[in-house]
Amino acid sequence: MKNRFVKFRLVFMLMVLAIMTLPQITFADSQDPNIPSNWAKADIDKAKGNNLIPDAIQAKYRSNITREEFSQVVVKLYESLSGKEGILPKANPFTDTKSNQVMKAYQLGIVNGKGNGKFEPYNTITREEISVMLYNTLKAVKPEFNYSKSQEYIFSDYDIISLWARESVSYLYNFGVISGIGDNRFNPKGNTSREQAFILAERLYEKVSEFEVALKSNSDVSRGSYRRQENDNKAKLANLISQEMGKPYQWGGTGPNSYDCSGLTYSLYGKLGISLPRVSKDQAAAGTYVSKENLTYGDLVFFARDGKNINHVGIYVGSGQFAHAPSSGDVVKVSTLTSGYYANNYYTARRVLP
């Protein structure tokens, strides 16, 4: 019995020694706050590449972002998109911060104080406050966009979204920048982590950049009048789409206040001088076929719920996304082709822009 006990102790000690000498395994994603979460890393790398993240807050990615920190982000976003540098007001309107970035954001009309000269720079920012600041940044960068009141998207907690934030939340939802947190909830009073805030800024950057690509005219005469006409049509189409965002779906609608899916495409391409059939299954015979891998801005994308009968159409707007009037109770908005319902029901595409 004694010998067996000695052997057991020896085996146990050898096992402990072996474990102690194994290489240490670290789980940086779950333990190191200075490394973005796996789900966020790719988008944060993009945001860094687009100069949207101030050096001072490229750390503690899971910490809640403050009002002052997000002011730094939106000023970076404005400067990257506009190519202009924010300017300081003649006098600091706030008594509780001397941050140049906060003052630049104030001068641009992106932020306001909390009253009595207070900005409350170190308070964490709410989701509805972030929406307002991003919306104001978009208006500062693209004043030519149509900002007439969009159709309000009704989250299940819509009633607790502050009145001053509802327009911003609805516009950015329809623009494809923000979404809910599940169960159709927006959680307007909830906080946002740094990495979540950086990704929202990157999304807005990408959306605006997509429109700019479509709107940019080609000045290279050597490419010929056909190429210039193509770019002009894309520019006009992008402008038309931006004006319809947020308008409600209505079966049979062809505008100007509401649309069904084919009514939207029928109307917008008609304004470009392109005559399309009225319904989606007939529109699928217009133009020329284009593969999903070769889609470009302005291509019509079609969907078939049963895999053979076309029942929906939208307009490809780049980066795997398309604009459309989805269904009753929804509004004209941007959705993704790369996952979910529309990825599973994608059928074909046609190129109709000359």
RAHU-V533992 format. One record per pair of residues at least 6 apart in sequence whose ideal C-beta (glycine too) atoms are under 6 Angstrom apart, sorted by the first residue. I is the first residue (numbers start at 1). J is the second residue. D is the distance in Angstrom with one decimal. If there is no record, write none. Layout:
# RAHU-V533992
[[I/J/D] [I/J/D]]
This chain:
# RAHU-V533992
[[28/35/5.0] [29/38/5.1] [33/60/4.9] [33/62/5.7] [34/59/4.6] [36/44/4.7] [36/61/4.7] [36/195/5.2] [40/195/4.3] [43/199/4.6] [43/202/5.3] [44/198/5.4] [46/202/5.4] [47/53/5.3] [47/198/4.8] [47/202/4.1] [50/80/5.6] [50/205/5.5] [51/80/5.3] [52/76/5.1] [52/77/5.6] [52/201/5.0] [53/198/5.5] [54/72/4.5] [57/69/5.2] [61/194/5.1] [61/195/4.1] [62/193/5.2] [63/194/5.8] [64/124/4.3] [64/191/4.3] [64/193/6.0] [65/125/5.9] [65/192/5.8] [65/194/4.7] [65/197/4.5] [66/122/5.4] [66/124/5.8] [67/121/5.6] [67/123/5.5] [67/125/4.9] [68/99/5.4] [68/102/5.7] [68/121/3.5] [70/125/5.1] [70/197/5.7] [71/101/5.2] [71/102/4.6] [71/105/4.5] [71/111/5.8] [72/101/4.3] [73/201/5.2] [74/105/5.9] [74/110/5.4] [74/133/5.2] [74/137/4.7] [75/86/5.0] [75/101/4.8] [75/104/5.0] [75/105/5.4] [77/137/5.5] [77/201/5.0] [78/137/5.4] [78/140/5.8] [78/141/6.0] [79/85/5.8] [81/141/4.6] [81/208/5.5] [82/141/5.1] [86/104/3.4] [86/108/5.9] [87/107/5.9] [88/103/5.2] [89/103/5.7] [89/107/4.5] [92/103/5.9] [93/106/5.9] [94/113/5.8] [94/117/5.9] [94/119/4.3] [95/117/4.2] [96/118/5.3] [96/119/5.7] [97/119/5.0] [97/121/4.2] [105/111/4.4] [108/140/4.9] [109/136/5.9] [110/133/5.6] [110/136/4.4] [110/137/5.4] [113/119/4.9] [114/120/5.0] [124/191/4.7] [126/189/5.3] [127/187/5.9] [127/188/5.4] [127/190/5.2] [127/192/5.8] [128/161/5.8] [128/162/5.8] [128/165/3.8] [128/188/3.9] [130/192/5.7] [131/165/5.9] [131/168/4.4] [131/169/4.8] [131/172/5.6] [132/165/5.4] [132/168/4.5] [134/204/5.5] [135/168/3.7] [135/171/5.8] [135/172/5.9] [145/242/5.2] [146/242/5.8] [146/243/4.0] [150/170/5.2] [150/171/5.0] [150/174/5.7] [150/246/2.6] [151/246/4.5] [151/247/5.9] [151/248/4.8] [151/331/4.2] [152/166/6.0] [152/170/4.5] [153/170/4.9] [153/173/4.7] [155/180/5.9] [155/184/5.7] [155/186/4.1] [156/184/4.5] [156/185/5.4] [157/185/5.0] [157/186/5.8] [161/169/5.9] [161/188/4.5] [172/178/4.6] [174/245/4.9] [174/246/4.3] [174/331/5.7] [174/333/4.4] [175/207/5.9] [176/334/3.7] [177/203/4.8] [177/204/5.1] [180/186/5.2] [181/187/5.0] [210/318/4.5] [211/238/5.1] [214/234/4.4] [214/238/3.8] [214/297/4.8] [215/235/4.4] [215/238/5.2] [217/231/5.4] [218/227/5.6] [218/228/5.5] [218/231/4.5] [233/272/5.6] [233/353/5.0] [234/297/5.2] [234/298/5.4] [236/272/5.9] [237/298/5.3] [240/268/4.9] [241/323/5.1] [244/332/4.9] [245/332/5.7] [246/331/5.2] [247/258/5.8] [247/332/4.9] [248/258/4.8] [248/331/5.4] [249/325/4.8] [249/327/5.9] [249/328/5.7] [249/330/5.1] [250/258/3.7] [251/260/5.1] [253/259/4.5] [253/260/5.3] [253/263/4.9] [254/263/3.9] [254/266/5.9] [254/267/5.0] [255/267/4.6] [259/325/4.4] [260/325/5.8] [261/312/5.2] [261/313/5.1] [261/324/5.6] [261/325/5.0] [262/279/5.2] [262/280/4.3] [262/283/6.0] [262/313/5.4] [264/325/4.7] [265/313/5.5] [266/276/5.2] [266/278/5.5] [269/276/5.2] [274/352/5.8] [276/283/5.2] [276/286/5.6] [277/283/5.3] [280/310/5.3] [280/313/4.0] [281/310/4.5] [283/313/5.8] [284/302/5.0] [284/310/5.2] [286/350/5.7] [286/352/5.3] [287/350/4.2] [287/351/5.0] [287/352/3.6] [288/351/5.2] [290/299/5.6] [290/349/4.9] [290/351/4.7] [295/316/4.7] [295/349/5.9] [297/318/5.3] [298/353/4.5] [299/316/4.4] [299/349/5.1] [299/351/5.2] [300/313/5.8] [300/350/4.8] [300/352/6.0] [301/314/5.2] [301/316/5.3] [301/322/5.2] [301/349/4.9] [302/310/5.0] [302/313/5.3] [302/347/4.8] [302/348/5.1] [303/312/4.1] [303/345/4.5] [303/346/6.0] [303/347/5.5] [304/310/5.1] [304/347/4.1] [305/311/5.3] [305/345/5.5] [310/347/5.9] [314/322/4.0] [314/324/3.2] [315/322/5.9] [315/323/4.8] [316/322/4.9] [317/323/5.3] [320/336/5.8] [320/337/5.1] [320/338/4.2] [321/334/5.2] [321/336/5.4] [322/337/5.9] [323/334/5.3] [325/332/5.0] [335/342/5.8] [337/343/5.9]]
